[in-house]
């Protein structure tokens, strides 16, 4: 009986030690979590925008010629001759030959309209040859497009005419500076409203976008020298956006 009594009195003590150990473990875990969150720096993240404009100095255009013939070879030969004439014309008008590049060459069958009860047949072939021309002197753009139209005749197709700034590095620098200045101003305002002072920059993420200006040239008649095509470059807008995270002191 005495031995049984001693065993009974020891069990609560063992349980009490286990509970205390468990509580100590929980307290240690909670304390550790609290110290981790205390290390997080206080910060503010803002978006700044900078916008600048510049005058385009480059014009790009796709100039193509078409030809329809009973067979593929004839159709391709006609477009090849025409596009060669167009290329020589734009080079003579002031475009460097290295700024003329083949954009597309294609040939497709043309089908006849079938009468009731019959099927359509191949009636010929349509060939197309398109070059991309880059004009780096805007003052010559009108003469270049007119020369291309005259050389290609009625089968000339001019499309995707657009203006661009060949070297926009200076504009990018200006837009970037304006965007960061805007971001800092916003961050300082928020810091003051929160009763803090603005600290060092923690992160910077940037993006840029530009707007390309386009123009639509007119149509031209075969074997008649085309009048100068009016082109106006206007202004190109460049927008720079920056996300900046500042520390709060």
C-alpha positions in Angstrom: 0.0 0.0 0.0 2.8 2.5 0.9 4.5 1.8 -2.4 1.2 2.5 -4.3 0.8 5.8 -2.5 4.2 7.0 -3.5 3.6 6.3 -7.2 0.3 8.2 -7.1 1.9 11.4 -5.6 4.6 11.6 -8.3 2.4 11.7 -11.4 1.1 15.3 -10.9 4.6 16.5 -10.4 5.6 15.0 -13.8 2.6 16.6 -15.5 3.4 20.0 -13.9 7.0 19.9 -15.3 5.6 19.0 -18.8 3.2 21.9 -18.7 5.9 24.3 -17.6 8.2 23.1 -20.3 5.4 23.6 -22.9 4.7 27.1 -21.7 8.3 28.0 -21.8 8.5 26.8 -25.4 5.4 29.0 -26.4 6.9 32.0 -24.7 10.2 31.5 -26.6 8.4 31.2 -29.9 6.3 34.4 -29.3 9.3 36.3 -28.2 11.2 35.3 -31.3 8.4 36.4 -33.6 8.2 39.7 -31.9 11.9 40.4 -32.5 11.6 39.6 -36.2 8.8 42.1 -36.9 10.7 44.7 -35.0 13.6 44.5 -37.5 11.3 45.5 -40.5 12.3 49.1 -41.7 9.5 51.7 -41.9 9.2 53.0 -45.5 7.0 54.7 -48.0 6.6 53.8 -51.7 5.6 56.4 -54.3 5.2 56.7 -58.1 6.8 59.6 -59.9 6.1 60.7 -63.5 8.3 62.7 -65.8 7.1 63.9 -69.2 9.1 65.6 -71.9 8.6 66.4 -75.6 11.0 66.5 -78.6 10.9 67.1 -82.3 11.2 63.9 -84.4 14.2 63.8 -86.7 13.5 60.5 -88.5 10.8 59.2 -90.8 10.1 55.5 -91.5 7.8 54.2 -94.2 6.9 50.9 -95.9 6.9 51.3 -99.7 5.6 48.3 -101.7 4.8 47.5 -105.3 2.3 45.0 -106.7 2.0 43.2 -110.0 -0.5 40.7 -111.3 0.4 38.2 -114.1 -0.7 34.8 -115.5 2.3 33.1 -114.0 4.4 33.4 -110.8 7.7 34.2 -112.6 6.3 37.1 -114.5 4.6 38.5 -111.5 7.8 38.3 -109.4 9.9 39.8 -112.2 7.6 42.8 -112.6 7.7 43.6 -108.8 11.4 43.0 -108.7 11.9 45.6 -111.5 9.6 48.0 -109.9 11.0 47.8 -106.4 14.5 48.2 -107.9 13.4 51.4 -109.6 11.8 52.6 -106.3 15.0 51.8 -104.4 17.2 53.7 -106.8 14.7 56.6 -106.7 14.7 57.0 -102.9 18.5 56.7 -102.8 18.8 59.4 -105.5 16.5 61.6 -103.4 18.8 61.4 -100.4 18.3 58.1 -98.6 21.4 56.1 -97.8 21.2 52.6 -99.3 21.9 51.0 -96.0 18.6 52.6 -94.7 16.6 50.6 -97.3 15.7 47.1 -96.2 13.4 44.4 -97.7 10.3 44.1 -95.5 8.2 41.5 -97.3 8.1 39.5 -100.5 5.0 37.4 -101.3 3.1 35.8 -104.2 -0.4 34.5 -104.0 -2.8 32.9 -106.5 -5.8 34.9 -107.7 -9.0 32.9 -108.2 -11.7 33.5 -110.8 -15.4 34.0 -109.7 -17.0 30.6 -110.5 -20.3 30.5 -112.3 -23.2 28.4 -110.8 -22.3 24.8 -110.8 -18.6 25.3 -111.3 -15.5 25.7 -109.1 -13.1 28.6 -109.0 -9.8 28.4 -110.9 -6.5 30.1 -110.7 -6.7 33.1 -113.0 -3.3 34.6 -112.2 -0.8 35.5 -109.5 -0.4 38.6 -107.3 3.2 39.4 -106.2 4.1 42.0 -103.6 7.5 43.4 -102.7 7.8 45.8 -99.8 10.8 47.8 -98.5 11.3 49.7 -95.3 12.8 53.1 -95.9 14.4 55.2 -93.1 14.7 58.9 -93.9 17.1 60.5 -91.4 16.7 64.0 -92.8 13.1 65.1 -92.3 13.6 68.0 -94.8 14.0 65.3 -97.6 11.0 63.2 -96.6 8.5 64.8 -99.0 10.9 64.5 -102.0 11.7 60.9 -101.1 8.1 59.8 -100.9 7.2 61.6 -104.1 10.2 60.0 -105.9 9.1 56.5 -104.7 5.5 57.1 -106.0 6.7 58.3 -109.3 9.1 55.3 -109.8 6.5 52.7 -108.7 3.5 54.2 -110.5 -0.1 53.2 -109.7 1.0 49.9 -108.2 2.9 51.7 -105.4 1.7 51.2 -101.9 2.9 53.5 -99.1 2.0 52.6 -95.5 3.1 52.6 -91.9 4.6 56.1 -92.2 5.8 57.2 -88.7 8.1 59.7 -87.1 10.7 59.0 -84.4 13.6 60.6 -82.5 16.7 58.7 -83.6 18.7 59.4 -80.4 16.4 60.1 -77.5 19.1 59.6 -74.8 19.0 63.3 -73.7 15.2 63.2 -73.5 15.3 60.0 -71.4 17.7 61.7 -69.0 15.4 64.7 -68.6 12.3 62.5 -68.2 14.1 60.3 -65.6 15.2 63.3 -63.6 11.7 64.8 -63.7 10.2 61.5 -62.6 12.6 61.1 -59.6 12.0 64.7 -58.5 8.3 64.1 -58.6 8.6 60.9 -56.6 10.8 62.5 -53.9 8.4 65.4 -53.6 5.5 63.1 -53.0 7.4 61.0 -50.5 8.5 64.1 -48.5 4.9 65.2 -48.3 3.8 61.8 -47.0 6.7 61.7 -44.5 5.7 65.2 -43.2 2.0 64.1 -42.9 3.1 61.1 -40.9 5.4 63.1 -38.6 8.6 61.5 -39.9 11.6 62.5 -41.9 12.5 61.0 -45.3 15.4 58.6 -45.3 17.6 56.9 -47.9 16.3 55.3 -51.1 15.7 51.6 -50.7 14.5 50.5 -54.1 13.9 52.1 -57.6 11.9 50.6 -60.5 11.5 52.5 -63.8 9.6 52.2 -67.0 9.3 54.4 -70.1 6.9 54.9 -73.0 6.8 57.0 -76.1 4.2 58.0 -78.6 5.0 57.6 -82.3 3.5 60.1 -84.7 2.1 58.9 -87.9 1.3 60.5 -91.3 -0.9 59.4 -94.2 0.5 60.3 -97.7 -1.8 60.7 -100.7 -2.3 58.7 -103.9 -0.4 59.0 -107.2 -0.9 58.6 -110.9 1.2 56.4 -113.2 3.8 58.1 -115.4 3.2 61.5 -113.8 5.7 63.0 -111.4 4.1 63.1 -108.0 3.8 66.4 -106.2 5.7 66.8 -102.9 4.0 64.9 -100.2 3.3 67.2 -97.2 4.7 65.7 -94.0 4.7 67.4 -90.6 6.7 65.7 -87.8 5.0 67.6 -85.0 6.1 66.8 -81.4 6.8 63.4 -79.8 6.0 62.9 -76.2 8.1 60.7 -73.9 6.8 59.7 -70.5 9.0 58.1 -67.8 7.6 56.5 -64.6 9.6 55.5 -61.6 8.5 53.6 -58.4 10.7 54.6 -55.5 10.7 53.2 -51.9 12.2 55.6 -49.3 13.0 54.7 -45.7 11.3 56.7 -43.0 13.5 58.0 -40.1 
